[in-house]
Amino acid sequence: MLKRILVLLILPFVLLACKENSLNLKIRFHQVQGLKQGNRVIFGQNHIGTVKNLLYSNEEFFIVDIAIKKDFADHATEHSRFFIITDPQHKENKAVEMIQIRDGGTLLKNNATIEGSTETSVFFYQLFGGIENELKDFEKQFEQFSKDLKGIPESQEFKKLENELQRLAEEMKRSGQAVQQKIKEELLPKLKEEMEKLRKRLHEFGREDEMKPLEIEMEKIQNI
């Protein structure tokens, strides 16, 4: 009897310690797709936490309480997205998957409430992120190209940049209207700025005509 009483007295403190050693988040989903209490939270190949509770609110969405292990808490940031998938290791179960759409960002606070994502919305996040990374590569190429321009005897580097622009155009053609609009409004202005810097640099060496193939590709992108 004494042992049982001691266990009952100690148990709340053990549970409290476990709670404090994890990052607790509340995620709002419109559908839970069969997700249940006890299902896993995963990040890449790692099992990083557990679904603690599910509650249907009066506002027609579900609140999913998850606990992320302390060792993985620093991966949960403002750039994290959470969505429901079939558990890859236990096909009969669902799981909450966490991904990062961007490096860095502010860490999520304990007991924060965040919006859940769908697999479709995550696809668009990743697509935008991939295109932004490609644009950064373009910008680096333009900057380096401008620095080394005087010593370039042939046009291989121009051809390489032209091919990169063609690749961006092909990605846009495969994307939907919303994606195309976002690229035109947010990404292309940066690329135009770098091209203008390059044009001025070429003008200094009397080689401005070599911009024409790049301008043609940019026009194609704008007309998509």
N, C-alpha and C positions, 0 to 999 in steps of 0.2 A: 504493500500500500504506500509506504514512504517513498519507494523508488518511483512509483507512478506519479505521485504528487510532484516530485522533483522534476520529472520529465515534463509535466504540464506547466511547471513554472519556468523551465529553461526554454521550452519550445518557442514562445513568442520572441525571446531575445535572439534565438537562432534565425528565425524567419526575418526579423528586423535586420540582422546583420547581412543576410543574403540580399535583402531588398536594397540596402545601402551600397552593396558591392556591385550593383547592376545599374544600368541606365534604363529607366522606365519611360516609355513613350506611349502616347495615345494617338492612334492613326484612324482617320475618318475614311471609310469606304462606302460607296453606294451599294455594292454587292460584296458578299464574302465568299461566294462560290464554293461553299462546303467547308470553309476553314473552321477549325475547332480549337477549343482550349487544349493546350499541350502540344500543338503543332510547332514545327521548328521555324526559327528565323535564320536565314542563311545569307552569307556574303561571299560570293565566289564559291569556293569549295568548302568553306568553313561553316560549321554550325555555331552561330554566334549568340543565340538566344531562344526564347520560348514565347509562344502566345499564352498570356496569362488569363485573359478574359475577353468575352465579346458581349457587347450590349447594343441593342437596337434603340436608337433615340427617337424622340417625338418628331424630329425634323427629317425623318425618312432617310437616315443613313446609319451605318453601324460604327460604333467605337470599338476598335480592337486594341486592347492593352498588350504591349509586348515588353519583355525585359531583355536587354542586351548585356551580355557578360562584360565585366569591367575591362578585360583585356582588349575588347573590340570597341569600346565606347568612343574612342577618339577617331573612329572611322565614320561615326554618325554626325554629319554636318548639314549645314543649310543646302549643300549640293547633293545630299542623299535623296534617293527616291525609293519608295516602298510599294511593292505590288504583290498580288497573290498569284502563285504559280502551283503547278503540280510538283510535289516534292520529288526531286530527281533521284533520291535514294530510297524513297518509300512511295511508290506510285499510287498507292491507295489513299494517300494523304495529300492535303494541301500544305503550302508553306508560305511564309512571307519572305520575299527576297529583297535585300537592300543592295542598291547599286550606287555608284558615284558618277554623276554626269560631268563633274569638273573637279580638279584637284583643289585642295585648300578649303577655305570657308570657315565660318564660325561654328563651333561645336554646338550640337543640340543640348538644351538644358534638360535636366531630369524632370519628368512629368509634363514635358511639352506636348501640345496637341498639334499634329501636322496632318496635311491632306495626303491621302493615299493616291497612288497613280494606277493607271491601267497599262497593260503591255503595249498597247498602241501608243499611248502618250510617251512611254519610256523610249520607244523606237524613235519618235521625233526628237526627244531630248538628245539621244545619242547621235542622230543624224546631224542636228545643228552643231553639236559639239565637235563631230568629225570634220564638218565643213569649216568651222572656225579654226581648227587646228591646221587644216590645209591652207587656209588663208594666211595664217601666221607663217607657214612655210613659204608661201608666195612672197610675203613681205620680206622675209629674210633673204630670199633669192634676189629680189629686186635691190635690196640694200647692198648686198655683197657685189652684185653685178655692177652697180653704179660705182662702187669703190675701185673695182678692177677694170673698168671699162677701157681705159686708155691703152692697156696692154693686150687687149683681145684682138687678134688679127682676123678671125673668122666669125661666123655667126652661129656656132653650135649652141651657145648659151641662149641666144634669142629663140632658137628652135625648141630648146628645152622648156622655156617659159611658155611658148606658144602651145606646146603639148599639154602643159599643166592647165592652161585656160580651157583647152578643148575638153579635158577631163572634167573640169568643174561644170562646163556646159552640159555634158552628158549626164552628170549627177542631177542637175536641175531638171532635165527633161524627164527623168525617171521619177521625180518627186511630184507631190501634189501642189495645187495652187497656193495653199497656205505656206508651204515650205519655200516655194519660189519667191513669194512676196517677202518673206522674212530675209531671205538671202539678198534680194535687191535693196531692201531698206536698211539692213544692218551690216551686211558684209561687203557688198560692192563699193560703197563709198570709201572704205579703207583701201581697197585695191586700187581704185581710181586715184587716190591720193599718192600712192606709191608709184603708179605709172606716170603721174605728172612730174614727180621728182626725177624719174628716169628720163623723161622727155627733155627736161631742162639740161640734164647732164649730157645727153646725146647732142643737144644743140650746141653745146660748148665745143664739141669736137667735129661738128659738121656732119653728124651721122643720124639726124632726126628721121630720115626716110626709113631707117631700120625699125622704127616703131610701128609701121603700117600693119604688118601681120598681127601684132598684138592688139592693135586698135580694132582690126576686123573681128578678132575673136571676142573682144569685149562688147562690140556691137551685137554680135550674135547672142551673147549672154543676156544683154539688156532686152532683146526682142523676144526672148522665150516667154 
